[in-house]
Amino acid sequence: MGVIGRLHKEKRYANRRQWFAVCTGDATEAFEPCYWESSIEFGQRDAATELVAHFRRTHARTAPPCM
């Protein structure tokens, strides 16, 4: 299981749209807008902040493996 799968499992997010950008584009730049769009929709602003911070710390310059 790649990092995205682990984060998905740990955070238990039902919406998978936020992972699409990570697996198809630049790791950091593509990830954040897509994740924020999904999280704001579901009122998960704090969770989004936490997950984006974790993503930046662990994968700032490299794209993570897709599930």
CHARMM internal coordinates of N, CA and C (Angstrom, degrees):
IC EDIT
DIST 1 N 1 CA 1.4645
DIST 1 CA 1 C 1.5227
ANGL 1 N 1 CA 1 C 108.40
DIST 1 C 2 N 1.3204
ANGL 1 CA 1 C 2 N 116.07
DIHE 1 N 1 CA 1 C 2 N 128.05
DIST 2 N 2 CA 1.4576
ANGL 1 C 2 N 2 CA 120.35
DIHE 1 CA 1 C 2 N 2 CA 179.02
DIST 2 CA 2 C 1.5176
ANGL 2 N 2 CA 2 C 112.01
DIHE 1 C 2 N 2 CA 2 C -75.30
DIST 2 C 3 N 1.3277
ANGL 2 CA 2 C 3 N 114.78
DIHE 2 N 2 CA 2 C 3 N 177.62
DIST 3 N 3 CA 1.4661
ANGL 2 C 3 N 3 CA 119.63
DIHE 2 CA 2 C 3 N 3 CA -178.38
DIST 3 CA 3 C 1.5247
ANGL 3 N 3 CA 3 C 111.57
DIHE 2 C 3 N 3 CA 3 C -59.21
DIST 3 C 4 N 1.3228
ANGL 3 CA 3 C 4 N 117.17
DIHE 3 N 3 CA 3 C 4 N -35.82
DIST 4 N 4 CA 1.4592
ANGL 3 C 4 N 4 CA 120.15
DIHE 3 CA 3 C 4 N 4 CA -179.09
DIST 4 CA 4 C 1.5279
ANGL 4 N 4 CA 4 C 109.89
DIHE 3 C 4 N 4 CA 4 C -65.19
DIST 4 C 5 N 1.3108
ANGL 4 CA 4 C 5 N 115.80
DIHE 4 N 4 CA 4 C 5 N -42.33
DIST 5 N 5 CA 1.4544
ANGL 4 C 5 N 5 CA 119.48
DIHE 4 CA 4 C 5 N 5 CA 177.55
DIST 5 CA 5 C 1.5196
ANGL 5 N 5 CA 5 C 111.74
DIHE 4 C 5 N 5 CA 5 C -61.70
DIST 5 C 6 N 1.3316
ANGL 5 CA 5 C 6 N 116.27
DIHE 5 N 5 CA 5 C 6 N -41.68
DIST 6 N 6 CA 1.4662
ANGL 5 C 6 N 6 CA 120.00
DIHE 5 CA 5 C 6 N 6 CA 179.01
DIST 6 CA 6 C 1.5172
ANGL 6 N 6 CA 6 C 110.98
DIHE 5 C 6 N 6 CA 6 C -64.20
DIST 6 C 7 N 1.3422
ANGL 6 CA 6 C 7 N 116.90
DIHE 6 N 6 CA 6 C 7 N -45.26
DIST 7 N 7 CA 1.4627
ANGL 6 C 7 N 7 CA 119.57
DIHE 6 CA 6 C 7 N 7 CA 179.66
DIST 7 CA 7 C 1.5233
ANGL 7 N 7 CA 7 C 110.35
DIHE 6 C 7 N 7 CA 7 C -63.61
DIST 7 C 8 N 1.3219
ANGL 7 CA 7 C 8 N 115.97
DIHE 7 N 7 CA 7 C 8 N -40.77
DIST 8 N 8 CA 1.4644
ANGL 7 C 8 N 8 CA 119.84
DIHE 7 CA 7 C 8 N 8 CA 179.87
DIST 8 CA 8 C 1.5307
ANGL 8 N 8 CA 8 C 109.73
DIHE 7 C 8 N 8 CA 8 C -61.57
DIST 8 C 9 N 1.3093
ANGL 8 CA 8 C 9 N 115.66
DIHE 8 N 8 CA 8 C 9 N -43.89
DIST 9 N 9 CA 1.4647
ANGL 8 C 9 N 9 CA 120.12
DIHE 8 CA 8 C 9 N 9 CA -178.36
DIST 9 CA 9 C 1.5293
ANGL 9 N 9 CA 9 C 110.36
DIHE 8 C 9 N 9 CA 9 C -66.89
DIST 9 C 10 N 1.3299
ANGL 9 CA 9 C 10 N 117.06
DIHE 9 N 9 CA 9 C 10 N -44.56
DIST 10 N 10 CA 1.4608
ANGL 9 C 10 N 10 CA 120.93
DIHE 9 CA 9 C 10 N 10 CA -178.17
DIST 10 CA 10 C 1.5241
ANGL 10 N 10 CA 10 C 111.75
DIHE 9 C 10 N 10 CA 10 C -64.48
DIST 10 C 11 N 1.3157
ANGL 10 CA 10 C 11 N 116.64
DIHE 10 N 10 CA 10 C 11 N -42.28
DIST 11 N 11 CA 1.4601
ANGL 10 C 11 N 11 CA 120.19
DIHE 10 CA 10 C 11 N 11 CA -174.71
DIST 11 CA 11 C 1.5262
ANGL 11 N 11 CA 11 C 113.12
DIHE 10 C 11 N 11 CA 11 C -90.61
DIST 11 C 12 N 1.3256
ANGL 11 CA 11 C 12 N 116.18
DIHE 11 N 11 CA 11 C 12 N -15.65
DIST 12 N 12 CA 1.4675
ANGL 11 C 12 N 12 CA 121.65
DIHE 11 CA 11 C 12 N 12 CA 177.83
DIST 12 CA 12 C 1.5263
ANGL 12 N 12 CA 12 C 113.38
DIHE 11 C 12 N 12 CA 12 C 56.99
DIST 12 C 13 N 1.3225
ANGL 12 CA 12 C 13 N 115.79
DIHE 12 N 12 CA 12 C 13 N 45.09
DIST 13 N 13 CA 1.4618
ANGL 12 C 13 N 13 CA 119.10
DIHE 12 CA 12 C 13 N 13 CA 176.62
DIST 13 CA 13 C 1.5228
ANGL 13 N 13 CA 13 C 109.04
DIHE 12 C 13 N 13 CA 13 C -82.79
DIST 13 C 14 N 1.3063
ANGL 13 CA 13 C 14 N 115.50
DIHE 13 N 13 CA 13 C 14 N 130.49
DIST 14 N 14 CA 1.4596
ANGL 13 C 14 N 14 CA 119.85
DIHE 13 CA 13 C 14 N 14 CA -178.53
DIST 14 CA 14 C 1.5225
ANGL 14 N 14 CA 14 C 111.66
DIHE 13 C 14 N 14 CA 14 C -80.08
DIST 14 C 15 N 1.3179
ANGL 14 CA 14 C 15 N 116.79
DIHE 14 N 14 CA 14 C 15 N -30.42
DIST 15 N 15 CA 1.4567
ANGL 14 C 15 N 15 CA 120.61
DIHE 14 CA 14 C 15 N 15 CA -175.72
DIST 15 CA 15 C 1.5225
ANGL 15 N 15 CA 15 C 110.35
DIHE 14 C 15 N 15 CA 15 C -85.64
DIST 15 C 16 N 1.3267
ANGL 15 CA 15 C 16 N 116.47
DIHE 15 N 15 CA 15 C 16 N 121.21
DIST 16 N 16 CA 1.4627
ANGL 15 C 16 N 16 CA 119.92
DIHE 15 CA 15 C 16 N 16 CA -177.20
DIST 16 CA 16 C 1.5278
ANGL 16 N 16 CA 16 C 113.83
DIHE 15 C 16 N 16 CA 16 C -95.37
DIST 16 C 17 N 1.3302
ANGL 16 CA 16 C 17 N 118.91
DIHE 16 N 16 CA 16 C 17 N -0.51
DIST 17 N 17 CA 1.4652
ANGL 16 C 17 N 17 CA 119.66
DIHE 16 CA 16 C 17 N 17 CA -179.07
DIST 17 CA 17 C 1.5223
ANGL 17 N 17 CA 17 C 112.24
DIHE 16 C 17 N 17 CA 17 C -58.67
DIST 17 C 18 N 1.3376
ANGL 17 CA 17 C 18 N 117.77
DIHE 17 N 17 CA 17 C 18 N -33.64
DIST 18 N 18 CA 1.4501
ANGL 17 C 18 N 18 CA 119.93
DIHE 17 CA 17 C 18 N 18 CA -176.76
DIST 18 CA 18 C 1.5269
ANGL 18 N 18 CA 18 C 112.83
DIHE 17 C 18 N 18 CA 18 C -65.69
DIST 18 C 19 N 1.3331
ANGL 18 CA 18 C 19 N 118.18
DIHE 18 N 18 CA 18 C 19 N -22.23
DIST 19 N 19 CA 1.4642
ANGL 18 C 19 N 19 CA 119.58
DIHE 18 CA 18 C 19 N 19 CA -178.68
DIST 19 CA 19 C 1.5278
ANGL 19 N 19 CA 19 C 111.78
DIHE 18 C 19 N 19 CA 19 C -81.60
DIST 19 C 20 N 1.3088
ANGL 19 CA 19 C 20 N 117.93
DIHE 19 N 19 CA 19 C 20 N -21.34
DIST 20 N 20 CA 1.4605
ANGL 19 C 20 N 20 CA 121.02
DIHE 19 CA 19 C 20 N 20 CA -174.84
DIST 20 CA 20 C 1.5213
ANGL 20 N 20 CA 20 C 112.23
DIHE 19 C 20 N 20 CA 20 C -57.60
DIST 20 C 21 N 1.3317
ANGL 20 CA 20 C 21 N 116.99
DIHE 20 N 20 CA 20 C 21 N -45.98
DIST 21 N 21 CA 1.4608
ANGL 20 C 21 N 21 CA 120.12
DIHE 20 CA 20 C 21 N 21 CA -177.45
DIST 21 CA 21 C 1.5184
ANGL 21 N 21 CA 21 C 111.57
DIHE 20 C 21 N 21 CA 21 C -64.50
DIST 21 C 22 N 1.3065
ANGL 21 CA 21 C 22 N 117.44
DIHE 21 N 21 CA 21 C 22 N -34.16
DIST 22 N 22 CA 1.4567
ANGL 21 C 22 N 22 CA 120.33
DIHE 21 CA 21 C 22 N 22 CA -179.12
DIST 22 CA 22 C 1.5199
ANGL 22 N 22 CA 22 C 109.96
DIHE 21 C 22 N 22 CA 22 C -65.34
DIST 22 C 23 N 1.3078
ANGL 22 CA 22 C 23 N 116.36
DIHE 22 N 22 CA 22 C 23 N -40.23
DIST 23 N 23 CA 1.4552
ANGL 22 C 23 N 23 CA 120.87
DIHE 22 CA 22 C 23 N 23 CA -175.02
DIST 23 CA 23 C 1.5253
ANGL 23 N 23 CA 23 C 113.41
DIHE 22 C 23 N 23 CA 23 C -82.34
DIST 23 C 24 N 1.3161
ANGL 23 CA 23 C 24 N 117.57
DIHE 23 N 23 CA 23 C 24 N -11.54
DIST 24 N 24 CA 1.4606
ANGL 23 C 24 N 24 CA 118.95
DIHE 23 CA 23 C 24 N 24 CA -175.08
DIST 24 CA 24 C 1.5183
ANGL 24 N 24 CA 24 C 114.20
DIHE 23 C 24 N 24 CA 24 C -120.23
DIST 24 C 25 N 1.3293
ANGL 24 CA 24 C 25 N 118.09
DIHE 24 N 24 CA 24 C 25 N -5.82
DIST 25 N 25 CA 1.4572
ANGL 24 C 25 N 25 CA 118.45
DIHE 24 CA 24 C 25 N 25 CA -177.18
DIST 25 CA 25 C 1.5086
ANGL 25 N 25 CA 25 C 113.21
DIHE 24 C 25 N 25 CA 25 C -144.13
DIST 25 C 26 N 1.3184
ANGL 25 CA 25 C 26 N 115.61
DIHE 25 N 25 CA 25 C 26 N -162.20
DIST 26 N 26 CA 1.4563
ANGL 25 C 26 N 26 CA 121.32
DIHE 25 CA 25 C 26 N 26 CA 177.46
DIST 26 CA 26 C 1.5228
ANGL 26 N 26 CA 26 C 108.72
DIHE 25 C 26 N 26 CA 26 C -60.05
DIST 26 C 27 N 1.3109
ANGL 26 CA 26 C 27 N 115.86
DIHE 26 N 26 CA 26 C 27 N 132.58
DIST 27 N 27 CA 1.4611
ANGL 26 C 27 N 27 CA 120.80
DIHE 26 CA 26 C 27 N 27 CA -172.57
DIST 27 CA 27 C 1.5225
ANGL 27 N 27 CA 27 C 114.19
DIHE 26 C 27 N 27 CA 27 C -53.59
DIST 27 C 28 N 1.3102
ANGL 27 CA 27 C 28 N 117.59
DIHE 27 N 27 CA 27 C 28 N -58.32
DIST 28 N 28 CA 1.4613
ANGL 27 C 28 N 28 CA 119.35
DIHE 27 CA 27 C 28 N 28 CA -174.23
DIST 28 CA 28 C 1.5179
ANGL 28 N 28 CA 28 C 112.47
DIHE 27 C 28 N 28 CA 28 C -80.28
DIST 28 C 29 N 1.3217
ANGL 28 CA 28 C 29 N 117.41
DIHE 28 N 28 CA 28 C 29 N -48.09
DIST 29 N 29 CA 1.4626
ANGL 28 C 29 N 29 CA 120.43
DIHE 28 CA 28 C 29 N 29 CA -174.11
DIST 29 CA 29 C 1.5195
ANGL 29 N 29 CA 29 C 112.64
DIHE 28 C 29 N 29 CA 29 C -67.01
DIST 29 C 30 N 1.3086
ANGL 29 CA 29 C 30 N 117.38
DIHE 29 N 29 CA 29 C 30 N -38.15
DIST 30 N 30 CA 1.4630
ANGL 29 C 30 N 30 CA 119.90
DIHE 29 CA 29 C 30 N 30 CA -178.54
DIST 30 CA 30 C 1.5225
ANGL 30 N 30 CA 30 C 111.60
DIHE 29 C 30 N 30 CA 30 C -79.30
DIST 30 C 31 N 1.3097
ANGL 30 CA 30 C 31 N 115.81
DIHE 30 N 30 CA 30 C 31 N -30.13
DIST 31 N 31 CA 1.4618
ANGL 30 C 31 N 31 CA 120.44
DIHE 30 CA 30 C 31 N 31 CA -175.28
DIST 31 CA 31 C 1.5240
ANGL 31 N 31 CA 31 C 112.88
DIHE 30 C 31 N 31 CA 31 C -66.80
DIST 31 C 32 N 1.3149
ANGL 31 CA 31 C 32 N 117.17
DIHE 31 N 31 CA 31 C 32 N -49.58
DIST 32 N 32 CA 1.4589
ANGL 31 C 32 N 32 CA 120.15
DIHE 31 CA 31 C 32 N 32 CA -169.39
DIST 32 CA 32 C 1.5265
ANGL 32 N 32 CA 32 C 115.39
DIHE 31 C 32 N 32 CA 32 C -62.87
DIST 32 C 33 N 1.3396
ANGL 32 CA 32 C 33 N 119.76
DIHE 32 N 32 CA 32 C 33 N -50.92
DIST 33 N 33 CA 1.4780
ANGL 32 C 33 N 33 CA 118.21
DIHE 32 CA 32 C 33 N 33 CA -177.95
DIST 33 CA 33 C 1.5243
ANGL 33 N 33 CA 33 C 111.94
DIHE 32 C 33 N 33 CA 33 C -60.48
DIST 33 C 34 N 1.3128
ANGL 33 CA 33 C 34 N 116.68
DIHE 33 N 33 CA 33 C 34 N -40.65
DIST 34 N 34 CA 1.4565
ANGL 33 C 34 N 34 CA 120.59
DIHE 33 CA 33 C 34 N 34 CA -178.93
DIST 34 CA 34 C 1.5223
ANGL 34 N 34 CA 34 C 110.18
DIHE 33 C 34 N 34 CA 34 C -66.24
DIST 34 C 35 N 1.3136
ANGL 34 CA 34 C 35 N 116.62
DIHE 34 N 34 CA 34 C 35 N -42.69
DIST 35 N 35 CA 1.4628
ANGL 34 C 35 N 35 CA 119.35
DIHE 34 CA 34 C 35 N 35 CA 179.67
DIST 35 CA 35 C 1.5166
ANGL 35 N 35 CA 35 C 111.00
DIHE 34 C 35 N 35 CA 35 C -66.23
DIST 35 C 36 N 1.3340
ANGL 35 CA 35 C 36 N 116.54
DIHE 35 N 35 CA 35 C 36 N -44.37
DIST 36 N 36 CA 1.4609
ANGL 35 C 36 N 36 CA 119.65
DIHE 35 CA 35 C 36 N 36 CA -179.15
DIST 36 CA 36 C 1.5205
ANGL 36 N 36 CA 36 C 111.25
DIHE 35 C 36 N 36 CA 36 C -61.55
DIST 36 C 37 N 1.3082
ANGL 36 CA 36 C 37 N 117.08
DIHE 36 N 36 CA 36 C 37 N -40.02
DIST 37 N 37 CA 1.4670
ANGL 36 C 37 N 37 CA 120.40
DIHE 36 CA 36 C 37 N 37 CA 179.45
DIST 37 CA 37 C 1.5273
ANGL 37 N 37 CA 37 C 110.18
DIHE 36 C 37 N 37 CA 37 C -58.93
DIST 37 C 38 N 1.3067
ANGL 37 CA 37 C 38 N 116.67
DIHE 37 N 37 CA 37 C 38 N -45.64
DIST 38 N 38 CA 1.4577
ANGL 37 C 38 N 38 CA 120.71
DIHE 37 CA 37 C 38 N 38 CA -178.91
DIST 38 CA 38 C 1.5139
ANGL 38 N 38 CA 38 C 111.81
DIHE 37 C 38 N 38 CA 38 C -69.88
DIST 38 C 39 N 1.3283
ANGL 38 CA 38 C 39 N 116.80
DIHE 38 N 38 CA 38 C 39 N -42.53
DIST 39 N 39 CA 1.4557
ANGL 38 C 39 N 39 CA 119.72
DIHE 38 CA 38 C 39 N 39 CA -174.17
DIST 39 CA 39 C 1.5196
ANGL 39 N 39 CA 39 C 112.16
DIHE 38 C 39 N 39 CA 39 C -71.17
DIST 39 C 40 N 1.3216
ANGL 39 CA 39 C 40 N 117.33
DIHE 39 N 39 CA 39 C 40 N -38.27
DIST 40 N 40 CA 1.4648
ANGL 39 C 40 N 40 CA 120.09
DIHE 39 CA 39 C 40 N 40 CA 179.48
DIST 40 CA 40 C 1.5262
ANGL 40 N 40 CA 40 C 109.18
DIHE 39 C 40 N 40 CA 40 C -65.22
DIST 40 C 41 N 1.3240
ANGL 40 CA 40 C 41 N 114.66
DIHE 40 N 40 CA 40 C 41 N -38.72
DIST 41 N 41 CA 1.4570
ANGL 40 C 41 N 41 CA 120.77
DIHE 40 CA 40 C 41 N 41 CA 177.95
DIST 41 CA 41 C 1.5293
ANGL 41 N 41 CA 41 C 110.75
DIHE 40 C 41 N 41 CA 41 C -56.10
DIST 41 C 42 N 1.3040
ANGL 41 CA 41 C 42 N 116.96
DIHE 41 N 41 CA 41 C 42 N -36.59
DIST 42 N 42 CA 1.4570
ANGL 41 C 42 N 42 CA 121.75
DIHE 41 CA 41 C 42 N 42 CA -176.83
DIST 42 CA 42 C 1.5267
ANGL 42 N 42 CA 42 C 112.73
DIHE 41 C 42 N 42 CA 42 C -103.34
DIST 42 C 43 N 1.3354
ANGL 42 CA 42 C 43 N 117.46
DIHE 42 N 42 CA 42 C 43 N 11.50
DIST 43 N 43 CA 1.4537
ANGL 42 C 43 N 43 CA 120.96
DIHE 42 CA 42 C 43 N 43 CA 177.75
DIST 43 CA 43 C 1.5158
ANGL 43 N 43 CA 43 C 113.97
DIHE 42 C 43 N 43 CA 43 C 66.59
DIST 43 C 44 N 1.3278
ANGL 43 CA 43 C 44 N 116.68
DIHE 43 N 43 CA 43 C 44 N 34.73
DIST 44 N 44 CA 1.4623
ANGL 43 C 44 N 44 CA 120.42
DIHE 43 CA 43 C 44 N 44 CA -177.09
DIST 44 CA 44 C 1.5273
ANGL 44 N 44 CA 44 C 111.66
DIHE 43 C 44 N 44 CA 44 C -110.54
DIST 44 C 45 N 1.3099
ANGL 44 CA 44 C 45 N 117.28
DIHE 44 N 44 CA 44 C 45 N 41.23
DIST 45 N 45 CA 1.4644
ANGL 44 C 45 N 45 CA 120.17
DIHE 44 CA 44 C 45 N 45 CA -175.62
DIST 45 CA 45 C 1.5353
ANGL 45 N 45 CA 45 C 112.20
DIHE 44 C 45 N 45 CA 45 C -57.54
DIST 45 C 46 N 1.3250
ANGL 45 CA 45 C 46 N 118.27
DIHE 45 N 45 CA 45 C 46 N -43.89
DIST 46 N 46 CA 1.4654
ANGL 45 C 46 N 46 CA 120.79
DIHE 45 CA 45 C 46 N 46 CA -179.95
DIST 46 CA 46 C 1.5206
ANGL 46 N 46 CA 46 C 111.45
DIHE 45 C 46 N 46 CA 46 C -65.22
DIST 46 C 47 N 1.3052
ANGL 46 CA 46 C 47 N 116.16
DIHE 46 N 46 CA 46 C 47 N -41.31
DIST 47 N 47 CA 1.4611
ANGL 46 C 47 N 47 CA 120.16
DIHE 46 CA 46 C 47 N 47 CA 178.42
DIST 47 CA 47 C 1.5201
ANGL 47 N 47 CA 47 C 110.31
DIHE 46 C 47 N 47 CA 47 C -64.77
DIST 47 C 48 N 1.3222
ANGL 47 CA 47 C 48 N 116.75
DIHE 47 N 47 CA 47 C 48 N -38.12
DIST 48 N 48 CA 1.4612
ANGL 47 C 48 N 48 CA 120.72
DIHE 47 CA 47 C 48 N 48 CA 178.54
DIST 48 CA 48 C 1.5165
ANGL 48 N 48 CA 48 C 110.27
DIHE 47 C 48 N 48 CA 48 C -63.30
DIST 48 C 49 N 1.3152
ANGL 48 CA 48 C 49 N 116.96
DIHE 48 N 48 CA 48 C 49 N -44.62
DIST 49 N 49 CA 1.4592
ANGL 48 C 49 N 49 CA 120.87
DIHE 48 CA 48 C 49 N 49 CA 179.20
DIST 49 CA 49 C 1.5235
ANGL 49 N 49 CA 49 C 110.54
DIHE 48 C 49 N 49 CA 49 C -58.99
DIST 49 C 50 N 1.3101
ANGL 49 CA 49 C 50 N 115.93
DIHE 49 N 49 CA 49 C 50 N -45.01
DIST 50 N 50 CA 1.4673
ANGL 49 C 50 N 50 CA 121.04
DIHE 49 CA 49 C 50 N 50 CA -179.14
DIST 50 CA 50 C 1.5251
ANGL 50 N 50 CA 50 C 111.39
DIHE 49 C 50 N 50 CA 50 C -64.09
DIST 50 C 51 N 1.3235
ANGL 50 CA 50 C 51 N 116.70
DIHE 50 N 50 CA 50 C 51 N -45.25
DIST 51 N 51 CA 1.4546
ANGL 50 C 51 N 51 CA 120.22
DIHE 50 CA 50 C 51 N 51 CA -177.42
DIST 51 CA 51 C 1.5200
ANGL 51 N 51 CA 51 C 111.87
DIHE 50 C 51 N 51 CA 51 C -69.51
DIST 51 C 52 N 1.3276
ANGL 51 CA 51 C 52 N 117.35
DIHE 51 N 51 CA 51 C 52 N -40.19
DIST 52 N 52 CA 1.4668
ANGL 51 C 52 N 52 CA 120.69
DIHE 51 CA 51 C 52 N 52 CA 177.71
DIST 52 CA 52 C 1.5228
ANGL 52 N 52 CA 52 C 109.71
DIHE 51 C 52 N 52 CA 52 C -63.19
DIST 52 C 53 N 1.3234
ANGL 52 CA 52 C 53 N 117.74
DIHE 52 N 52 CA 52 C 53 N -41.52
DIST 53 N 53 CA 1.4666
ANGL 52 C 53 N 53 CA 121.09
DIHE 52 CA 52 C 53 N 53 CA 178.68
DIST 53 CA 53 C 1.5287
ANGL 53 N 53 CA 53 C 110.34
DIHE 52 C 53 N 53 CA 53 C -62.25
DIST 53 C 54 N 1.3210
ANGL 53 CA 53 C 54 N 116.53
DIHE 53 N 53 CA 53 C 54 N -43.08
DIST 54 N 54 CA 1.4651
ANGL 53 C 54 N 54 CA 120.63
DIHE 53 CA 53 C 54 N 54 CA 178.50
DIST 54 CA 54 C 1.5245
ANGL 54 N 54 CA 54 C 110.07
DIHE 53 C 54 N 54 CA 54 C -63.21
DIST 54 C 55 N 1.3201
ANGL 54 CA 54 C 55 N 116.47
DIHE 54 N 54 CA 54 C 55 N -43.69
DIST 55 N 55 CA 1.4601
ANGL 54 C 55 N 55 CA 121.53
DIHE 54 CA 54 C 55 N 55 CA 179.89
DIST 55 CA 55 C 1.5221
ANGL 55 N 55 CA 55 C 110.61
DIHE 54 C 55 N 55 CA 55 C -60.37
DIST 55 C 56 N 1.3360
ANGL 55 CA 55 C 56 N 117.33
DIHE 55 N 55 CA 55 C 56 N -45.00
DIST 56 N 56 CA 1.4624
ANGL 55 C 56 N 56 CA 121.28
DIHE 55 CA 55 C 56 N 56 CA 179.91
DIST 56 CA 56 C 1.5257
ANGL 56 N 56 CA 56 C 111.59
DIHE 55 C 56 N 56 CA 56 C -62.67
DIST 56 C 57 N 1.3172
ANGL 56 CA 56 C 57 N 116.93
DIHE 56 N 56 CA 56 C 57 N -40.12
DIST 57 N 57 CA 1.4714
ANGL 56 C 57 N 57 CA 120.39
DIHE 56 CA 56 C 57 N 57 CA -179.08
DIST 57 CA 57 C 1.5216
ANGL 57 N 57 CA 57 C 111.45
DIHE 56 C 57 N 57 CA 57 C -66.39
DIST 57 C 58 N 1.3128
ANGL 57 CA 57 C 58 N 117.04
DIHE 57 N 57 CA 57 C 58 N -40.28
DIST 58 N 58 CA 1.4557
ANGL 57 C 58 N 58 CA 120.02
DIHE 57 CA 57 C 58 N 58 CA -172.65
DIST 58 CA 58 C 1.5241
ANGL 58 N 58 CA 58 C 114.87
DIHE 57 C 58 N 58 CA 58 C -94.42
DIST 58 C 59 N 1.3326
ANGL 58 CA 58 C 59 N 117.34
DIHE 58 N 58 CA 58 C 59 N -23.83
DIST 59 N 59 CA 1.4678
ANGL 58 C 59 N 59 CA 119.69
DIHE 58 CA 58 C 59 N 59 CA -176.03
DIST 59 CA 59 C 1.5197
ANGL 59 N 59 CA 59 C 111.96
DIHE 58 C 59 N 59 CA 59 C -138.75
DIST 59 C 60 N 1.3003
ANGL 59 CA 59 C 60 N 116.34
DIHE 59 N 59 CA 59 C 60 N 45.86
DIST 60 N 60 CA 1.4599
ANGL 59 C 60 N 60 CA 119.91
DIHE 59 CA 59 C 60 N 60 CA -175.97
DIST 60 CA 60 C 1.5241
ANGL 60 N 60 CA 60 C 112.78
DIHE 59 C 60 N 60 CA 60 C -63.06
DIST 60 C 61 N 1.3181
ANGL 60 CA 60 C 61 N 117.94
DIHE 60 N 60 CA 60 C 61 N -35.57
DIST 61 N 61 CA 1.4693
ANGL 60 C 61 N 61 CA 119.50
DIHE 60 CA 60 C 61 N 61 CA -174.03
DIST 61 CA 61 C 1.5247
ANGL 61 N 61 CA 61 C 114.10
DIHE 60 C 61 N 61 CA 61 C -119.98
DIST 61 C 62 N 1.3038
ANGL 61 CA 61 C 62 N 117.03
DIHE 61 N 61 CA 61 C 62 N -1.51
DIST 62 N 62 CA 1.4611
ANGL 61 C 62 N 62 CA 118.55
DIHE 61 CA 61 C 62 N 62 CA -178.27
DIST 62 CA 62 C 1.5195
ANGL 62 N 62 CA 62 C 110.64
DIHE 61 C 62 N 62 CA 62 C -129.72
DIST 62 C 63 N 1.2880
ANGL 62 CA 62 C 63 N 115.70
DIHE 62 N 62 CA 62 C 63 N 142.90
DIST 63 N 63 CA 1.4666
ANGL 62 C 63 N 63 CA 119.82
DIHE 62 CA 62 C 63 N 63 CA 177.44
DIST 63 CA 63 C 1.5246
ANGL 63 N 63 CA 63 C 108.75
DIHE 62 C 63 N 63 CA 63 C -75.75
DIST 63 C 64 N 1.3123
ANGL 63 CA 63 C 64 N 118.18
DIHE 63 N 63 CA 63 C 64 N 133.71
DIST 64 N 64 CA 1.4618
ANGL 63 C 64 N 64 CA 120.64
DIHE 63 CA 63 C 64 N 64 CA 178.76
DIST 64 CA 64 C 1.5268
ANGL 64 N 64 CA 64 C 111.08
DIHE 63 C 64 N 64 CA 64 C -75.26
DIST 64 C 65 N 1.3236
ANGL 64 CA 64 C 65 N 117.11
DIHE 64 N 64 CA 64 C 65 N 158.43
DIST 65 N 65 CA 1.4667
ANGL 64 C 65 N 65 CA 119.27
DIHE 64 CA 64 C 65 N 65 CA 177.05
DIST 65 CA 65 C 1.5246
ANGL 65 N 65 CA 65 C 109.88
DIHE 64 C 65 N 65 CA 65 C -69.29
DIST 65 C 66 N 1.3111
ANGL 65 CA 65 C 66 N 115.58
DIHE 65 N 65 CA 65 C 66 N 144.52
DIST 66 N 66 CA 1.4618
ANGL 65 C 66 N 66 CA 119.25
DIHE 65 CA 65 C 66 N 66 CA 177.69
DIST 66 CA 66 C 1.5183
ANGL 66 N 66 CA 66 C 109.44
DIHE 65 C 66 N 66 CA 66 C -80.84
DIST 66 C 67 N 1.3175
ANGL 66 CA 66 C 67 N 115.09
DIHE 66 N 66 CA 66 C 67 N 161.27
DIST 67 N 67 CA 1.4672
ANGL 66 C 67 N 67 CA 119.60
DIHE 66 CA 66 C 67 N 67 CA 178.54
DIST 67 CA 67 C 1.5097
ANGL 67 N 67 CA 67 C 109.18
DIHE 66 C 67 N 67 CA 67 C -66.38
END
COOR INIT
IC SEED 1 N 1 CA 1 C
IC BUILD
